[in-house]
Amino acid sequence: MARRPLPRILSNGTAQIARSRELARTAADSATDVLHPLITITRGLRRLASAGRRRWADTPKDKRGPLFFLVASVILVVALVPYGPLLAAIILMAAAAWHGRDRTTPAPEGPDESQTQRLQSLYEALVPYFSAAEDPAPLFAHGGDWEKAFPAYEFDGAGRISHLVVRYPAYFTDGEADSRARIEQLLTAKSGRGREYHFVWDEEGNQLTIGVLAPLPTDIAAQRFVTAPGETVLGFTDPSQVHRTLPLTHGEEQRDVPPVVWRTGIRSTEPNLLVMGQPGSGTSTLLRSIALQALQYGDVLIVEGGGTGEYACLTGRDGVLAVECGLTGALASLEWAAQETERRLIAANRARQSGHPAPDDTRRPLWILQDRPSAFAHVAQADGLQDPQSLLQVPLRHGRAANVTVVVAEQFDSADTLSDAVRQHTRARVVLGPATAGQLEAVLGAPPHTTPVAQVPPGRGYARLGGGPVHRLQVPATPDPYDDATNDAHRQAVLALLPPRTTPADAEETMTTEAVVEAAVAETS
């Protein structure tokens, strides 16, 4: 059957509709311009009438009679005077036009005096870096025009720069990290300290865009995140960095926040995680958050070197294999973890060679969380025992094929005690707390595109997964529920996520024996 042509109204209807809308919009704009005086006078008459009604309502009842007589007398005099009604109408229209005018103050065009001075000082500060003696027409010169160098700019309510576009000459070495760092440090100092700036270098267009980042939310409590098995939420970041959001419950409200999701498992390219930070920066908080998420699908083994009881709330819980705080227990647990990793590898390899799926006991994820391994290293060296970090070599190297994930948290002052296996096989990195640009680059492998600040809230830092970009990170509030200084709402949120307590086998036998004895005593009596 031959195709019939579409009706004309369907083939070119879209163009006609768009043309009709444009004509209607143009006619409405023209009518508004023509009727603008009438609209202004009508608005003024309405405002005058409202003012008259308010004046009449505010007048006491005993004075309304004299006021009415005065108004009537004025109207009578105006009516008797030659050309009085005409003059009264003209005066009334003028008053209505005056009261009906648009009272919104127009936005000032261009920066004010203080903003101009700030831009000029910033321009003068950039002259030594963006100028050369051989340049016949320098873009940056002492006493030059800043408007050509700064095509776009914005200021916040405090009068500080919130957005700025800088044009720089093509001969500036924008491909060198040191040159970029000098410019970023200068712009941060001149634009206002205490804020985080985001720098975007456009090498092709010779432009630098500076933006001020809003602080990340610190009031997000621990909760069940909408993730798939094998996905762990490390924290939350800027909406411009990731293309995914998670629905979160914040009190009685719900909002969508972009997360930093770390994927583990057999097909993960970053199967292990290293967390670095200063004391009190929130490294233990991040490990507690990871443990609560991991217990939803797997088993967790925790080795705490600090000895402060940060993970006491997880002791005896379903899925928690052990929470070790001593050297002997740590060595025994990590030795078992290494043997378990080898057992899983052998079982999975035999099943694969036989053409069968992997056994069920090798599919359940096993998480090894070690906090402050340097504390055990010093004690083991003093007692002549084995360093517990050496037992992590097998889980770190071969854990991905056995569904074993290792998370290590350490502080900057003990970073030199980390073993080579931990440094080489932890491709997912997190840095929490205040840190210098050198420390961030040494741990993450790449400098962040934002300027670190000296004062940050707990759980605030940066994250980088493998060779990906560096993200700003805010860890969800997951405090120790047994701490008296903890917020009650956050404590209840953590307690709601804890698994039920596991009854040990010896306790079950004791309960059974006690029940039998009680029954025998009841029969004899």
N, C-alpha and C positions, 0 to 999 in steps of 0.2 A: 504494500500500500504506500503510495506516495505521501510524503510529508506535506501537511497543509501549513501554509505560512501563518505565523501568529497574527492575531488581530492587531491593528495599528495601535489601538489604545494600550495593548500590552507590550508591544515592541518598543515604542518610544514614550511610554507613559511616565517612566522615571524622570526623563529629561524635562517633560512638560511640568511635572509636579515640582521639580527643583526650580524651574523658571518661574512658576506661579508663586512659589514661596519667596523667591527673591523680589518679585514685583510687589507682593504684599508687604514685605519688610520695607522696601523703599517707599511705598505709599504711606505706611505708618510713620516712618521717620519724617517724611515731608509734612504730613498732617500735624505731627507734634511740633515741628518748627513753626508752622503757620499759626497754630492755635496756642502757642506758648504764652502770649500775653493774656489771652482769655483764661487759660488754666491758672496763671499766676494770680489774676484778680479774683477768680472764684475761690482759690485757696485762701487768699487774704480776707475775703468776706466771711468765709466760714470761721476763720480764726477770730475776726472781730466779733462775730455773733457769739462765739463761745466765750470770749472775754466779757461781753455784755451780760450773758447769763450768769457767769460766775460772780460778777460784780453785784448783780441783783440778788443772787442767793446769799452773798456775804453781808448784804445790807440788813440791819435789824428791821423788824416789822414796823416799829414806831417811826422809823425814818424813811420808809418807802413812799409814803404819801408826799412829803416835800420833794423827794427826788423825782417822783413822777411829774409833779407840778413844774419843776425846773426843766425837765426834758420837754414837756409839752409847750412851755413858754418859748424855749429855744426854737422848736419846730415852727411855732406860729410866727415868730419874728423873721425867721428865714423865709417863710412863705410870703410875708408881706413886703420884704425888701425887694427892690427891682433886681432882676437876674439872680435872686437868692437861691431858688431851687437848682439853677444851672451850676452856680458856684459850689453849692453843697454837694451836688453829684460829682463834680470834678474833684473836690477835696476828698470825698468818700472813695472814689476810684484810686486816687493817689495813695491814700492810707492803706487801701486793700492791696495795691501793688507793692507797697513797702513791706507790709506784714506777710505777704504771700511769696516773697522772694525765697530762693534756695539758700538756706543758712549753713549748709555744709561747707566747711572750710576746704578749699582745694588743697590737694597734696602738694607740698613744696617740690619744685623741680630742681633736681641736683642736690648735692650735699650742702649742709649749712657750714658755718665758719669753723666750728670745732672738727667736723668731719673732713673738711677740706685740709685743715692743718694736719690731721692724722694721716691722710693719704699722701700729703706732700712729704711728711717726715718718713713715711715708709718708702716713698720713691727715692728720697735722698739716701736712705740706708742701703738700697739695692744698687746704687750707682757703681760702687767699687767692684761689684760682682758681674754686672751686666754691661760693662763699658770697656772699650779698648781705645788706645791712643791712635791706632791706625784707621778707626772707623770714621769715614768722612761725614756721615749723617747719623750720629749716635742716637739711639732711642732713649738711653739713660744718660743724662748729663747733669752736673750740678746746676741748679737753677732752671732745669728744663720743665717741660709740660708733662704732668702726670696723667692727663686725660688720654694721651695716646698709648701709654703703657698699661693703663687699667681700664679696659673697655667696659667692664661690668663690676659692680660692687653693691653690697648691701650692708646695713648696720642693724644691730639689735636695739632693744629699748635702752640699754645702758650706754649706747654710743660707741660700742666696739664693733669691729668688723666681723660679720657673720658669713659673708660670701665675697670672694674676690677672684677675678680673672686677671692674670699677669701675662702680658706679652713680653717675650725676651728675644734678643737677637739670635740669629741662626748659628753664630759661632760659639755660643755658650755650650760648654761640655755637659749637656744634660744626660748623656749616656754613662757618666761616671757617678758612682754611688757617693763618693766624697763630696762632689760638687752639689749634688742634690741635697745631701745632708746639711751642708752649710746654709743653703737657701731656706730649707725647711726650719732650721733652728732659728735663723734670723726672723722669718715671718712669724714664728710662734712667739718670739720674745716681743716683737713690735705690735702684734695684734692683740695680745693679752694672754697672760699665763693662766694656768688653772683650768684650761679647756682642752678638749681633744680635737685636733684638726685633721682633716682628711685631704691628702694631696693627690691630684691626678695630673700626671705629666703627659702632655701631647707633644711628642717629639716631632711629628710631621708638621703640625701647625705652629710649633714654637709657642705654646701656651701652657700655663700652669693654673689650675683651678684649685682654689682653697675653699673648703667648707668646714663649718663647725658642726660636730656630731652631737646629737642629743644624748644625754646619759642613758645608759641601759637600765631597764626596770630591775630594782632590787627587792621588790615585794612579792615575787612569784614563789610560792611555797611548793614543797615536794608534793607530787600527785602522780596518778597513773597517766602516762603520756600515750597518745594514740600513735603507736609505732608497731612495726612488724617484728617478729622474732629475729634476733640478730642485730637490731638497731638500738642504740643507746644514746640518749639525749645528754650531751655534756653540759649544755647551757643554751643561752639565747644570745642573739647577735642583732646586727642592723638589718632592716628589711631590704636594703639594696645589695646585700652580700649573698643572700640565698634566695631561691625561688620556691620555698616551701614554708608553710606556716602550720602551727599546731593549735588546736582549740584548747585553751586553758581556762580553768576555773579560778577566778580571783574574787573571793568572798561570795557574793550573790550574783556577780557578773561573769560574763564569758568574753574573752578576747582572743584574737589570733596573733601569735608571736612567732617570728622566724627562729627556728632552732639550729643548733650545730649538732648534727646527727653523726655518730661514729658507728660504722658498720663492721661487725665482727663475724667470724665463722670461716667456713672452708674457702669461700670465694672472696674473702676480704684481702685487700692489698695492704692494710694497716692493722694487723691482728693484735698488736700490743700497744700499750699506752704508757707514756712517761709524763708525770706531772711534777713541775718544779715551782717553787715559790718561797717566799719569806715566811718566818714564823707568824702565825695568825692571818695568813692570806687566804685560807679556805681550802687547802689541799685535802684535809680530812673530810671536809664537807663534801667535796667532789667524790671522794671514795665512798662515803656513805650513800650518796645519791646513786652512784653506779651499782653498789651492792643491792640497794632496794629494787632497782630495775632488773638486775641480773637474777635475783631470786624468783622472779616471775616465771622464768623459763629454765633455770639451771641451778647448779650448786655453787657455793661460794666458800673459799678458804681464805681467812684473813690472818695476816701476820703483822702485828703492830710493834714497831720498835721504839716508839716514844714512851710507852708504858703509862699513858695518861687515862686509859680506859675510854677512849673515844668511840669504841665499837662494842661496849658492854651491852647495849640494847639488842645486839644481834646474837648474843650468846644463847645457845640452846634453842634457837629458832629452827623451824622446818626449812631445810635446804642449806643451812649453815653448817659446814662440816667441822669447823673449829675456828676459834678466835684465840690465837696464841700471842702472849705478851712476853714470854721468857725465851731464852736462847735454846734450851733443850727442846722445848715444844716446837719452836720454830724449825729447828733442824729436822726433827722427826716428821713434821707436817710437810715441809718442802721436799724431803726425801721421798715420802709417799707420793707427792704430786709428780715428781720426776718419774717414779716407777709406774704410776698410773698413766702418764703420757706415753711411755714406752709400751705398756700393755694395750692401750687403745690403738696405737700405730700398728702393732703386730696383728691385733684382731681385725682391724679394718683392711690391712693388706691381705690377710688370708681370705677374708670374705670377697675381696675384689678379685683375687686370683681364681676363686671358685665360681665367680660369676654371680654371687649373691650380694644383696644389699648389706651395708654395714650393720653390725649388731646394735640393738637398741641401747646397750650400756655405753656405747661410744658416741652416740648422737646427742645425749644430754650435755649441754655446755657446762664446762668446769671453769670457774673464775678463780684466779689467784691474785689477791690484793695484798700488796706489801707496802706498808707505810714506814718511812724512815729506816731503810735497811742499813744505813751507816751506823746506827746505834748498836746493832748486832755485830757489825764488823769490828768495832773497837773491843767489845766484850769478848768475841771469839779470838781475837788476836792476843788479848791478855791471858785467856785461859788455854791457849794453844789448840783451839778447836777449829773446825772448818768454817769458812765464811758462808753464811746462808745464801749469799748471792750466787755462789758457784753452783748451787742446786737448781737455779733458775735457767741454766743454760739449755737444758733439754726442752722445757716448756716454751722458752722463747724461740728456739730455732724450729722446733717441730710441732708446736702447739696448734698451729692453724689446721693441719691435717687431722688432728685428734680432737678438735673442738675445745681446745684449752686456750684461755685468754689470760694474759698477765698484765697487771696494772701496777706500776711502781711510782710511789710519791716520795720526793726527796726535797730538801732545802738547798738553797744556793750555797750556803757555807760548807756543805758536805758534798758538793757535786763531784769533787775529785775522787771520792770513794766509790763511785758507781763503777761497776765492772764493764769490760768491753762488750760483753754479751748484751747487757742492758742498753748500752749506747747504740749498738749496731742494729738491734732487732726491735726497737720501739720507734716505729715510723710515725705514729700519731703522738703529737706533743702538745702539752698545755702548760702555759706559764701564768701563774696567778700572783697578784699583789704588785707592788711597785717594783719596777725593774728598769735598768738602763737599756739603751738601744743595743749596746754590745751584748748584754746578757740575752736579750730577746733573739738577736740574730744567731748567737751561739747555740741556743736550745732549739729554736724553731727552724733554723737553716735559712731564713730569709727575713729581712726587716719588715715590720708592719708598715702599712700605708698611712698610719695615724701616729700622732706624737704621744708617747706615754707621759702620764702626769705623775706627780709625786704622791698625791693623796688619792687613794682609791678605796671603795668599800670592800669588805671581805667577799671573796668569790669572784672578783673582777680581774680579768686578764685577757690573754690571747690564746688562740688555738689554731693549729695547723695539722691537717690530716694528710700525711704523705707529702706529695709535691704540689698540693693545692694551695690556694691563697691563704693568707693569714687573716683570721676572723677575730673581731672583738668578741669577748665571751663574758657572760654573767651566769654563774652557777646558781641553780635554784636553791632557795634557802632550805637546807637539810641539816639542822643542828642536832646535837646530842640531846635526846629527849630527857635524859637524866640530869642535865645541867640546870641549875636553879636560875641562871641568868637568861634562859631561853624564853623567847616569846611564846605565850601560851597557844596562840593559833598555829604557829609553826611546830610546836611540840605535838599538838593533837594531829597535825597532818602527817608527821613522821610515824607516830604510834599507829595511825590508821593503815599505814603501808606495811607494817611489820608482819611477817608470817606468824602463824600460831606456834606456840612452844611445842617442841618434840619431847615426848616422854621416853627416857632411856630404857633399854631392855632390862637392866637390873632393877630399875624402879618398878617396872611392870611385874617382875617376879616378886618383889617385896610386897606389892599391893595384893597379889594373888595369895601369897602365904598368909598375910594378915587376914584376908577374907575367910580362908579355910579355918584358921584358928578361932576367929570370932564365931563361925558357924558351929564348930565343935563345942565351944563353951556354951552356946545357946542350947544345944541338944542335951548336954549333961545337966544343965540347970532345969 
